[in-house]
Amino acid sequence: MDPRQLFEQEKRENIERLRGDAEAWEYARRFMRATGRFKYTYNFEWLGRPVIQLPQDLIAMQEIIWRTRPDLVVETGIALGGSLIFYASMFELIGGTGHVLGVDIDIRAHNRAEIERHPLSRRISMIEGSSVEQATADKVYAAAAGKERVMVILDSNHTHAHVLKELELYSPLVKKGGYLLVFDTVIEDVWDDSYQPRAWDKGDNPKTAVWEFLKQNDRFEIDKEMDGKLVITAAPDGYLKCVKD
């Protein structure tokens, strides 16, 4: 076995052990609770725009995009646009015609202007509208027409009903070997009364939507290796790999 194979074998073994280590996961939950109250994910930028993601998840998405080479990334929930810039920068490194499509119910004028003036804006399109309305989904499907590999990332409203509807609407875009990512599943693990009141809560959040979706759909499975690799993530059980066409 050559050195790289040995390295990969050791890595897989370490990931598997880490995935099963209760102490490590409790430390991760404590970290998320402690830092979440200070909006920790707001601390970071990607190429000049606030990205509002954990650095660990950015690294994970980089690995997935590099490995799976999607033609299109669809993200619901634009916020300040940093994640759109992140996906566009990955396509710029890979080369080719990869494109990013952001969907948001309210794209504020100043955010749209900043995204559109960014050097990577040529790789980005945006749709304003509710991600769970059929008219919006129709526009997304029109943009995805002819694309062989589509990656979908859900990061908008975090209630169970909203995310489940998004999963039902957009999961058909993802084909075998591709990924469907659901963010803020960590709400189920760390949410408590100290957080600002929101529409979502324990028992009503993206993770419960993922669990319900997987009862109905056998095309996807949770990438448990990714969970074990990250431990600190906003998306435990949210990295879904498509295993069937």
Wavefront OBJ file of the C-alpha trace (Angstrom):
o trace
v 0.000 0.000 0.000
v 1.464 3.370 -1.025
v 1.765 6.273 1.474
v -1.374 8.057 0.236
v -3.462 4.888 0.570
v -2.133 4.409 4.097
v -2.992 8.012 4.910
v -6.541 7.615 3.574
v -7.043 4.369 5.478
v -5.887 5.951 8.738
v -8.125 8.961 8.076
v -11.204 6.791 7.531
v -10.484 4.846 10.705
v -10.048 8.053 12.712
v -13.274 9.503 11.300
v -15.194 6.380 12.237
v -13.843 6.455 15.787
v -14.562 10.159 16.101
v -18.114 9.698 14.837
v -18.767 7.297 17.688
v -17.107 9.339 20.429
v -19.825 10.718 22.715
v -17.445 13.054 24.532
v -16.356 14.752 21.305
v -19.970 15.288 20.257
v -20.875 16.753 23.638
v -17.959 19.184 23.365
v -19.227 20.147 19.894
v -22.737 20.799 21.198
v -21.331 22.901 24.026
v -19.252 24.897 21.538
v -22.269 25.516 19.324
v -24.421 26.615 22.270
v -21.733 28.898 23.699
v -20.794 30.609 20.417
v -24.247 30.642 18.834
v -25.459 33.231 21.325
v -22.858 35.610 19.873
v -23.805 34.861 16.233
v -20.428 33.219 15.710
v -21.080 32.445 12.032
v -21.418 36.173 11.334
v -17.681 36.605 12.011
v -16.426 35.368 8.640
v -16.215 36.635 5.066
v -15.471 35.002 1.743
v -13.739 37.238 -0.812
v -15.185 40.368 0.721
v -18.769 39.305 1.521
v -20.159 38.021 4.845
v -20.583 34.276 4.392
v -22.524 33.350 7.574
v -21.292 29.753 7.695
v -19.026 27.785 9.981
v -15.509 27.474 8.512
v -15.775 23.702 8.959
v -18.826 23.567 6.704
v -17.133 25.703 4.071
v -14.278 23.208 3.964
v -16.765 20.345 3.665
v -18.613 22.020 0.796
v -15.312 22.681 -0.935
v -14.491 18.974 -0.772
v -17.912 18.000 -2.133
v -17.861 20.507 -4.989
v -14.330 19.539 -6.004
v -15.196 15.838 -5.911
v -18.637 15.897 -7.546
v -18.113 18.783 -10.020
v -21.709 20.068 -10.212
v -22.734 22.195 -13.187
v -25.122 24.204 -11.041
v -25.401 24.988 -7.330
v -28.873 26.059 -6.193
v -29.063 27.715 -2.770
v -32.224 28.832 -1.019
v -31.504 31.694 1.358
v -29.077 34.336 0.069
v -28.611 36.576 3.143
v -25.604 38.839 2.381
v -24.381 36.738 -0.518
v -21.082 35.374 0.759
v -22.009 31.772 0.180
v -22.952 32.523 -3.430
v -19.509 34.069 -3.871
v -17.960 31.000 -2.233
v -19.598 28.572 -4.691
v -18.719 30.856 -7.606
v -15.084 30.913 -6.499
v -15.027 27.124 -6.489
v -16.329 27.090 -10.054
v -13.697 29.630 -10.998
v -10.971 27.321 -9.671
v -12.427 24.272 -11.374
v -12.963 26.059 -14.676
v -15.756 25.475 -17.128
v -19.234 26.945 -17.057
v -20.366 26.147 -13.491
v -23.066 28.502 -12.262
v -24.704 29.467 -8.961
v -28.393 30.231 -8.501
v -29.565 31.933 -5.311
v -33.209 32.038 -4.228
v -34.575 34.339 -1.537
v -37.986 35.714 -0.645
v -36.453 39.176 -0.139
v -33.250 40.159 -1.928
v -32.483 43.557 -0.499
v -31.305 46.138 -2.996
v -27.969 46.831 -1.295
v -27.147 43.100 -1.113
v -28.086 42.538 -4.743
v -25.902 45.502 -5.748
v -22.890 44.175 -3.836
v -23.279 40.688 -5.293
v -23.737 42.006 -8.831
v -20.634 44.187 -8.639
v -18.431 41.363 -7.349
v -15.748 40.089 -9.785
v -17.387 36.638 -9.765
v -20.917 37.902 -10.435
v -20.877 36.481 -13.976
v -21.250 33.039 -12.405
v -24.240 34.041 -10.246
v -27.963 34.466 -10.890
v -30.685 35.266 -8.355
v -34.419 34.645 -8.125
v -36.589 36.625 -5.730
v -39.547 34.667 -4.418
v -40.568 32.136 -1.807
v -38.637 28.917 -2.293
v -41.755 26.875 -1.455
v -43.996 28.489 -4.067
v -44.448 26.525 -7.266
v -43.831 29.601 -9.429
v -40.374 29.992 -7.864
v -39.611 26.290 -8.195
v -40.593 26.459 -11.876
v -37.989 29.191 -12.421
v -35.349 27.090 -10.656
v -36.170 24.071 -12.800
v -35.988 26.221 -15.937
v -32.507 27.395 -14.896
v -31.468 23.780 -14.239
v -32.704 22.508 -17.608
v -29.917 20.747 -19.453
v -27.637 20.646 -16.398
v -26.270 17.152 -15.810
v -25.168 17.605 -12.182
v -27.032 19.863 -9.769
v -26.188 20.438 -6.109
v -28.945 21.844 -3.870
v -28.360 23.693 -0.583
v -31.282 24.619 1.675
v -30.623 27.489 4.076
v -33.692 29.729 4.234
v -36.644 29.472 6.634
v -35.764 26.767 9.178
v -39.186 25.459 10.192
v -40.004 21.780 9.694
v -42.838 22.454 7.244
v -40.831 24.879 5.113
v -37.738 22.682 4.837
v -39.777 19.547 4.161
v -41.545 21.347 1.303
v -38.174 22.500 -0.083
v -36.882 18.926 0.102
v -39.896 17.658 -1.796
v -39.650 20.394 -4.443
v -35.915 20.399 -5.140
v -34.621 16.899 -4.347
v -35.520 15.628 -7.864
v -32.878 17.996 -9.275
v -30.098 15.997 -7.594
v -28.957 12.834 -9.353
v -27.021 9.808 -8.147
v -23.662 10.799 -6.677
v -24.762 14.382 -6.062
v -25.503 16.145 -2.787
v -28.461 17.852 -1.161
v -27.371 19.903 1.868
v -29.723 21.023 4.632
v -28.283 23.635 6.967
v -29.112 24.470 10.584
v -30.142 20.946 11.451
v -28.054 21.653 14.566
v -31.067 23.534 15.974
v -32.442 20.190 17.155
v -29.280 19.565 19.174
v -28.521 22.939 20.754
v -31.589 25.188 20.763
v -32.774 26.400 24.154
v -34.668 29.279 25.708
v -31.618 31.537 25.786
v -31.782 32.046 22.013
v -33.819 34.802 20.414
v -37.378 33.521 19.834
v -37.841 32.226 16.299
v -40.452 30.231 14.400
v -38.311 27.102 14.725
v -37.428 25.128 17.826
v -36.610 21.636 19.039
v -38.985 19.276 17.268
v -39.693 21.828 14.516
v -36.562 22.485 12.480
v -34.497 21.330 9.489
v -33.302 18.120 11.161
v -36.830 16.919 11.905
v -37.691 17.726 8.273
v -34.731 15.641 7.063
v -35.822 12.701 9.197
v -39.373 12.928 7.853
v -38.152 13.281 4.268
v -35.948 10.195 4.517
v -38.921 8.116 5.654
v -40.571 8.943 2.334
v -37.603 9.018 -0.040
v -35.030 6.257 -0.477
v -32.943 8.142 -3.051
v -30.933 9.872 -0.333
v -28.973 8.844 2.709
v -27.151 10.826 5.398
v -23.407 11.030 4.746
v -22.360 9.844 8.194
v -18.681 10.009 7.255
v -19.060 13.752 6.746
v -20.673 14.084 10.175
v -17.770 12.164 11.714
v -15.236 14.246 9.835
v -16.674 17.565 10.971
v -18.271 17.053 14.419
v -18.505 20.852 14.697
v -21.060 21.625 11.974
v -24.286 23.524 11.466
v -25.613 20.576 9.483
v -25.412 17.278 11.418
v -27.525 14.748 9.480
v -27.855 17.456 6.824
v -25.296 16.246 4.295
v -27.504 14.052 2.112
v -25.965 12.001 -0.682
v -28.095 10.822 -3.584
v -27.638 7.057 -3.933
v -30.301 6.271 -6.551
v -31.303 7.798 -9.883
l 1 2 3 4 5 6 7 8 9 10 11 12 13 14 15 16 17 18 19 20 21 22 23 24 25 26 27 28 29 30 31 32 33 34 35 36 37 38 39 40 41 42 43 44 45 46 47 48 49 50 51 52 53 54 55 56 57 58 59 60 61 62 63 64 65 66 67 68 69 70 71 72 73 74 75 76 77 78 79 80 81 82 83 84 85 86 87 88 89 90 91 92 93 94 95 96 97 98 99 100 101 102 103 104 105 106 107 108 109 110 111 112 113 114 115 116 117 118 119 120 121 122 123 124 125 126 127 128 129 130 131 132 133 134 135 136 137 138 139 140 141 142 143 144 145 146 147 148 149 150 151 152 153 154 155 156 157 158 159 160 161 162 163 164 165 166 167 168 169 170 171 172 173 174 175 176 177 178 179 180 181 182 183 184 185 186 187 188 189 190 191 192 193 194 195 196 197 198 199 200 201 202 203 204 205 206 207 208 209 210 211 212 213 214 215 216 217 218 219 220 221 222 223 224 225 226 227 228 229 230 231 232 233 234 235 236 237 238 239 240 241 242 243 244 245
